[in-house]
Amino acid sequence: PSHASLQNFALTLQKGIEEYTYILSGDLSKKEINATLEKIKRGGHAFVLLGTPHFLSIIDAGFGTIILENEATPHYKTKERPYFDIAMFAQFLSDEAEIRLILADSLLSVKTLYLKEKNLYLPIAPLKYRLLKENSTRVVDMRKLKGNQVDSVFSQALIDQISNALSEKERLYLFVLRKGASPTTVCADCGHELACKDCAAPLVLYHPPVYLCHRCFKRYPADTRCGSCRSWRLNPIGIGIEKVEGILRKRFPEASIYKIESGIVTTDKKAKDIMTKFMESRSSILLGTELGLNYLNQKVPYAAVVSLDGLFALPDYSISEKIFSILLRLSHKAEKSFLIQTRKPDEKIFDYFTRGNLLDFYRAEIENRKKFNYPPVKILIKIS
C-alpha cells in the first residue's frame, strides 16, 4: 500500500531471484519506469512485480496472480477527491482479466472474513484466529494517574520500561497518535476549536509556537486568536508527539531520541536516514506516528503506546478494526515487552488483543455491523 512497506517486502522477496524481480513505485523517474516496463514486455521467464497501488493499471491478462498485501489497511482508500478504493479496483480487475486474486494480511479485514463465511472467498491455507504472543503485553489504566504533566502522559510502568531499555542499552519504539505538541486547541471563553480559515481543518500546535494545518499546510502565528469570539485565551489539549519528545528529553537526557512523523519527515530518504540512525544507536528511543511503523522493518526489544484513545472518538464504523490492526503491528515489532497506555481499559478490544483472541474480536465486530446495517453487511452510498 505504500512505498515504505514496498521496500520492506523487496528486501525479503528478492533474495535469490533478483534478476526476475521488478519494482515500480512513485519515487522512480519516468525513464526508470519505462525501462522496467520494457524488461517486463520482453518476458521469456516468470517474474515477480512489486508495485504500489497505482501501478495496478499496467496489469493485463498476461499476469497470473495479483497479491494484495496488507489488504486490511485503510491506505488503499484515497483520502482526497476522486475518492477511490484500490482494493475494490483490484477485485474488479481480477474478475475482468480472469486473474487469480489473493488477499493477505496478518489480520484480514472484517469484510474479507465475512465474505469468506459467505463462501465468496476461499482460503488457500487454514486461517489462524489466535495470536501467538512473543512478548509480555500489558495494558495500563491511565485513569488512576493524577498529578503533573509527566504523570498525565507517562505512567510509572512506562517510565520503568524506558529506564530498563536505556540501562540495557536497548532500543524502544513509542507510538504517539497525533502530530505536533497538541493536536487540538480550544478557546477558553467560547469553546470554539481553532481551525484553518481556508479549509476548516483543526490546527495543530508545534514548538517553537506555530499553528499548522495538515490539510492545506497553511501556517498561522502563535498569537492567532479564536476565529469565533477573537479571544486570546486558547488552551492546547491532547497529547502530541512533540509534547512527548519534550518530556522525554528532560526526564532522560542521556537517551538518543529520534522522531518520525509527516510534519517533519517530508521525503522517503529522510525517513530512512532517521531509521538507520536509530537502529545503529544504543540506548535510543524512536517516537513515531503510524508513519513510523511503515519504516520500522526490524524488531526492537521494547515498544509502547503512549496515546491511542483519540481514535475511539472518530465517527467511523471500522475504527475498532483500525485500532486492533495498529496494536497488532506494534506487538509484532516488540521482542520483549509491549505496553499499552489507555484511559479506556474496559474496551473489549484490549481484552481480545491481550488474549490473542481474533475470532471473538471478529464475531463481536460483525454482530455490531449487522445490528446497524454497516458494511460489509450492507453497502452505504453517499449522495451529495
C-alpha positions as CSV (number, residue, x, y, z in Angstrom):
1,P,0.0,0.0,0.0
2,S,3.0,2.4,0.5
3,H,6.5,2.9,-0.8
4,A,8.0,2.2,2.6
5,S,6.2,-1.1,3.0
6,L,7.1,-2.0,-0.6
7,Q,10.8,-1.6,0.2
8,N,10.5,-3.8,3.3
9,F,8.9,-6.6,1.2
10,A,11.6,-6.2,-1.5
11,L,14.4,-7.0,1.0
12,T,12.9,-10.4,1.7
13,L,11.2,-11.4,-1.6
14,Q,14.1,-10.5,-3.9
15,K,16.6,-12.9,-2.3
16,G,17.7,-15.5,-4.9
17,I,15.5,-14.2,-7.7
18,E,16.9,-10.6,-8.0
19,E,17.1,-11.0,-11.8
20,Y,13.4,-11.8,-12.1
21,T,12.1,-9.3,-9.6
22,Y,11.0,-5.8,-10.7
23,I,9.9,-2.9,-8.5
24,L,7.6,0.0,-9.6
25,S,6.9,2.9,-7.2
26,G,6.4,6.6,-7.4
27,D,9.9,7.5,-6.4
28,L,11.3,6.2,-9.7
29,S,11.9,8.6,-12.6
30,K,9.9,8.3,-15.8
31,K,13.0,6.8,-17.6
32,E,13.4,4.2,-14.9
33,I,9.7,3.2,-15.0
34,N,9.8,2.9,-18.8
35,A,13.0,0.8,-18.6
36,T,11.3,-1.6,-16.1
37,L,8.2,-1.9,-18.2
38,E,10.4,-2.7,-21.3
39,K,12.1,-5.6,-19.4
40,I,8.6,-6.9,-18.4
41,K,7.4,-6.8,-22.0
42,R,10.4,-8.8,-23.3
43,G,9.4,-11.6,-20.9
44,G,10.8,-15.0,-21.5
45,H,10.7,-16.0,-17.9
46,A,8.3,-16.0,-14.9
47,F,8.8,-12.8,-12.8
48,V,7.6,-11.1,-9.7
49,L,6.5,-7.4,-9.9
50,L,6.4,-5.4,-6.7
51,G,4.4,-2.2,-7.0
52,T,2.5,0.4,-5.2
53,P,-1.3,0.7,-5.9
54,H,-1.4,3.0,-8.9
55,F,0.8,0.5,-10.9
56,L,-2.2,-1.9,-10.9
57,S,-3.1,0.0,-14.1
58,I,-0.4,-2.0,-16.1
59,I,-1.9,-5.4,-15.2
60,D,-3.4,-7.3,-18.1
61,A,-4.3,-10.9,-18.9
62,G,-0.6,-11.8,-19.2
63,F,-0.3,-11.8,-15.4
64,G,-1.2,-14.9,-13.5
65,T,-1.8,-13.7,-10.0
66,I,-2.4,-10.4,-8.1
67,I,-1.5,-10.4,-4.4
68,L,-2.9,-7.6,-2.3
69,E,-0.6,-7.5,0.7
70,N,-1.8,-5.7,3.9
71,E,-5.3,-5.9,2.5
72,A,-6.9,-4.6,5.7
73,T,-5.1,-1.3,5.7
74,P,-7.2,1.8,5.1
75,H,-4.3,3.2,3.0
76,Y,-5.8,1.5,-0.1
77,K,-8.6,4.2,0.0
78,T,-7.7,7.6,-1.3
79,K,-8.3,10.5,1.1
80,E,-8.8,13.2,-1.5
81,R,-11.1,13.5,-4.5
82,P,-11.6,11.5,-6.5
83,Y,-12.3,9.0,-3.7
84,F,-11.1,5.6,-4.8
85,D,-10.8,2.1,-3.2
86,I,-7.8,0.4,-4.7
87,A,-8.7,-2.9,-3.1
88,M,-12.1,-2.9,-4.8
89,F,-10.5,-1.9,-8.1
90,A,-8.1,-4.9,-7.8
91,Q,-11.1,-7.2,-7.3
92,F,-12.9,-5.8,-10.4
93,L,-9.6,-6.0,-12.4
94,S,-9.0,-9.7,-11.4
95,D,-12.6,-10.6,-12.4
96,E,-12.4,-8.8,-15.8
97,A,-8.9,-10.2,-16.7
98,E,-9.6,-13.6,-15.1
99,I,-6.6,-13.3,-12.9
100,R,-6.3,-15.0,-9.5
101,L,-6.6,-12.5,-6.6
102,I,-5.0,-13.3,-3.2
103,L,-5.8,-11.1,-0.2
104,A,-3.2,-11.3,2.5
105,D,-2.6,-9.8,5.9
106,S,-1.7,-10.8,9.5
107,L,-5.2,-9.8,10.4
108,L,-7.6,-10.0,7.4
109,S,-10.3,-7.3,7.2
110,V,-13.7,-7.9,8.6
111,K,-15.1,-7.6,5.1
112,T,-12.8,-10.3,3.8
113,L,-13.6,-12.7,6.7
114,Y,-17.3,-12.0,6.2
115,L,-17.2,-12.8,2.5
116,K,-15.2,-15.9,3.3
117,E,-18.0,-17.0,5.6
118,K,-20.4,-16.5,2.7
119,N,-18.2,-18.7,0.5
120,L,-17.4,-15.8,-1.8
121,Y,-13.7,-16.1,-0.9
122,L,-11.8,-19.4,-0.5
123,P,-8.8,-19.7,1.9
124,I,-5.7,-21.0,0.3
125,A,-4.4,-22.1,3.7
126,P,-6.1,-22.6,7.1
127,L,-6.9,-19.2,8.7
128,K,-5.4,-18.5,12.2
129,Y,-7.8,-16.9,14.7
130,R,-5.4,-16.8,17.7
131,L,-2.3,-14.7,18.1
132,L,0.9,-16.4,19.3
133,K,2.4,-14.0,21.9
134,E,6.1,-13.5,21.5
135,N,6.4,-10.8,24.2
136,S,4.9,-9.7,27.5
137,T,1.9,-7.5,26.8
138,R,0.4,-5.2,29.5
139,V,-2.5,-2.6,29.5
140,V,-2.0,0.3,31.9
141,D,-5.1,2.2,33.2
142,M,-4.2,5.9,32.9
143,R,-7.4,6.9,34.8
144,K,-5.7,6.1,38.0
145,L,-2.9,8.6,37.5
146,K,-3.1,12.1,38.8
147,G,-0.5,14.8,39.1
148,N,1.8,16.9,36.9
149,Q,2.2,16.9,33.2
150,V,4.6,14.0,33.2
151,D,2.1,11.8,35.2
152,S,-0.6,12.6,32.7
153,V,1.5,11.4,29.7
154,F,3.7,8.7,31.2
155,S,2.6,6.0,33.6
156,Q,5.1,4.7,36.1
157,A,5.1,1.4,34.2
158,L,6.2,3.1,31.0
159,I,8.8,5.2,32.8
160,D,10.2,1.9,34.3
161,Q,10.1,0.3,30.8
162,I,12.1,3.3,29.3
163,S,14.6,3.1,32.2
164,N,15.1,-0.6,31.7
165,A,15.6,-0.2,28.0
166,L,18.2,2.5,28.5
167,S,20.0,0.7,31.2
168,E,20.2,-2.4,29.0
169,K,21.4,-0.1,26.1
170,E,18.5,-1.3,24.1
171,R,16.1,0.4,21.6
172,L,12.5,1.4,22.3
173,Y,9.7,2.4,20.0
174,L,7.0,4.7,21.3
175,F,3.8,5.1,19.4
176,V,2.0,8.5,19.6
177,L,-1.2,9.0,17.8
178,R,-1.1,12.7,17.0
179,K,1.5,15.1,15.4
180,G,2.7,18.3,16.9
181,A,2.7,19.3,20.5
182,S,-1.1,19.5,20.9
183,P,-3.4,18.2,18.2
184,T,-6.3,20.4,19.3
185,T,-6.6,24.0,20.6
186,V,-9.9,25.1,22.2
187,C,-11.0,28.7,23.2
188,A,-11.4,29.0,26.9
189,D,-14.1,31.6,26.5
190,C,-16.5,30.2,23.9
191,G,-15.3,26.6,23.5
192,H,-14.7,27.0,19.8
193,E,-12.0,24.8,18.3
194,L,-9.2,26.6,16.5
195,A,-9.4,25.7,12.8
196,C,-7.9,26.7,9.4
197,K,-9.6,29.7,7.8
198,D,-9.2,28.1,4.3
199,C,-10.2,24.5,4.8
200,A,-11.7,24.3,8.3
201,A,-9.3,21.5,9.4
202,P,-8.1,21.6,13.1
203,L,-4.9,23.5,13.6
204,V,-2.0,21.6,15.3
205,L,0.3,23.4,17.7
206,Y,4.0,22.9,17.2
207,H,7.1,24.2,19.0
208,P,8.6,26.7,18.6
209,P,5.0,28.1,18.8
210,V,3.3,27.9,15.4
211,Y,0.0,26.5,14.2
212,L,0.0,24.3,11.2
213,C,-2.9,22.9,9.1
214,H,-2.1,19.4,8.0
215,R,-4.7,19.5,5.2
216,C,-3.6,22.6,3.2
217,F,-0.3,23.1,5.1
218,K,-1.0,26.8,5.9
219,R,0.9,28.2,8.9
220,Y,-0.6,30.6,11.5
221,P,1.4,32.6,14.0
222,A,1.5,31.8,17.7
223,D,-0.7,34.9,18.5
224,T,-3.6,33.6,16.4
225,R,-6.9,34.4,18.1
226,C,-10.2,32.4,18.3
227,G,-12.0,32.5,15.0
228,S,-15.4,32.8,16.7
229,C,-15.0,35.3,19.6
230,R,-11.5,36.7,18.9
231,S,-10.4,35.7,22.4
232,W,-6.6,35.2,23.0
233,R,-7.3,32.6,25.8
234,L,-6.6,29.4,23.9
235,N,-6.0,26.1,25.6
236,P,-4.0,23.4,23.8
237,I,-5.2,20.0,24.7
238,G,-4.3,16.4,23.8
239,I,-1.0,14.5,23.6
240,G,1.1,15.2,20.5
241,I,4.4,13.8,19.6
242,E,6.3,17.0,20.3
243,K,4.9,17.2,23.8
244,V,6.1,13.6,24.4
245,E,9.5,14.4,23.0
246,G,9.9,17.4,25.3
247,I,9.1,15.4,28.4
248,L,11.5,12.6,27.4
249,R,14.4,14.9,26.8
250,K,14.0,16.4,30.3
251,R,13.4,13.1,32.0
252,F,16.0,11.0,30.1
253,P,18.7,13.4,28.9
254,E,21.2,10.6,28.3
255,A,18.9,8.9,25.6
256,S,19.3,9.3,21.9
257,I,15.8,10.4,20.7
258,Y,14.6,10.2,17.1
259,K,11.2,11.1,15.6
260,I,9.3,10.1,12.5
261,E,6.0,11.9,11.7
262,S,4.8,13.5,8.5
263,G,5.1,17.1,9.8
264,I,8.9,16.8,9.7
265,V,9.6,13.8,7.5
266,T,8.9,15.0,4.0
267,T,10.8,12.5,1.9
268,D,11.4,8.8,1.9
269,K,15.1,9.3,2.1
270,K,14.8,11.4,5.3
271,A,12.7,8.8,7.0
272,K,15.2,6.0,6.1
273,D,18.1,8.1,7.4
274,I,16.3,8.6,10.7
275,M,15.6,4.9,11.0
276,T,19.2,3.9,10.2
277,K,20.5,6.2,12.9
278,F,18.0,4.8,15.4
279,M,18.9,1.2,14.6
280,E,22.6,1.9,14.8
281,S,22.3,3.6,18.2
282,R,22.2,2.1,21.6
283,S,20.1,3.5,24.5
284,S,17.8,5.0,21.8
285,I,14.1,5.9,21.6
286,L,12.1,6.3,18.4
287,L,8.9,8.3,18.6
288,G,6.6,7.7,15.7
289,T,3.0,8.0,14.4
290,E,1.6,5.4,12.1
291,L,4.1,6.6,9.5
292,G,7.0,5.3,11.7
293,L,5.6,1.8,11.6
294,N,6.0,1.7,7.8
295,Y,9.7,2.3,8.2
296,L,10.4,0.1,11.2
297,N,11.4,-3.1,9.3
298,Q,13.3,-4.7,12.2
299,K,12.2,-5.8,15.6
300,V,13.1,-3.8,18.7
301,P,13.2,-5.2,22.3
302,Y,10.6,-2.8,23.7
303,A,7.5,-1.0,22.3
304,A,4.7,1.0,23.9
305,V,1.6,3.0,23.1
306,V,1.8,6.5,24.7
307,S,-1.6,7.6,23.3
308,L,-4.2,5.9,21.2
309,D,-7.6,6.8,22.8
310,G,-8.3,9.6,20.3
311,L,-9.3,7.0,17.8
312,F,-12.2,5.8,19.8
313,A,-13.9,9.2,19.3
314,L,-13.8,9.1,15.5
315,P,-17.2,8.5,13.8
316,D,-16.1,5.5,11.8
317,Y,-17.8,2.2,11.9
318,S,-14.5,0.4,11.2
319,I,-12.4,2.2,13.9
320,S,-12.1,-0.9,16.1
321,E,-10.6,-2.7,13.2
322,K,-8.1,0.1,12.7
323,I,-7.1,0.1,16.4
324,F,-6.7,-3.7,16.5
325,S,-4.5,-3.5,13.4
326,I,-2.2,-0.8,14.9
327,L,-1.9,-2.8,18.1
328,L,-1.1,-6.0,16.2
329,R,1.6,-4.2,14.1
330,L,3.2,-2.7,17.2
331,S,3.2,-6.0,19.0
332,H,4.9,-7.7,16.1
333,K,7.8,-5.2,16.4
334,A,8.4,-5.9,20.2
335,E,10.6,-8.8,21.2
336,K,10.4,-8.5,25.0
337,S,7.7,-6.2,26.1
338,F,4.7,-4.3,24.7
339,L,2.9,-1.8,26.9
340,I,-0.4,0.0,26.1
341,Q,-1.4,3.2,28.0
342,T,-5.2,4.0,27.8
343,R,-8.0,5.7,29.7
344,K,-10.4,3.2,28.2
345,P,-9.1,-0.2,29.6
346,D,-12.6,-1.6,29.8
347,E,-13.0,-1.5,26.0
348,K,-13.4,-5.1,24.9
349,I,-10.8,-4.7,22.1
350,F,-8.0,-4.7,24.7
351,D,-9.2,-7.9,26.2
352,Y,-9.4,-9.6,22.8
353,F,-5.9,-8.3,21.9
354,T,-4.1,-9.3,25.2
355,R,-5.7,-12.8,25.0
356,G,-4.8,-13.0,21.3
357,N,-8.4,-13.8,20.5
358,L,-9.0,-12.8,16.9
359,L,-12.1,-15.0,16.5
360,D,-14.1,-13.3,19.3
361,F,-13.0,-9.9,18.0
362,Y,-14.3,-10.7,14.6
363,R,-17.6,-12.1,15.9
364,A,-18.2,-9.0,18.1
365,E,-17.4,-6.7,15.2
366,I,-19.5,-8.3,12.6
367,E,-22.5,-8.6,15.1
368,N,-22.2,-4.8,15.7
369,R,-22.2,-4.1,12.0
370,K,-25.2,-6.4,11.4
371,K,-27.1,-4.5,14.2
372,F,-26.6,-1.2,12.4
373,N,-26.5,-2.4,8.8
374,Y,-22.9,-1.3,8.3
375,P,-20.6,-2.7,5.6
376,P,-19.9,-5.4,4.7
377,V,-23.4,-6.5,5.6
378,K,-24.8,-3.6,3.6
379,I,-23.4,-1.2,1.1
380,L,-23.5,2.5,2.0
381,I,-24.0,5.1,-0.8
382,K,-23.4,8.7,-0.1
383,I,-25.3,11.2,-2.4
384,S,-24.2,14.8,-2.2
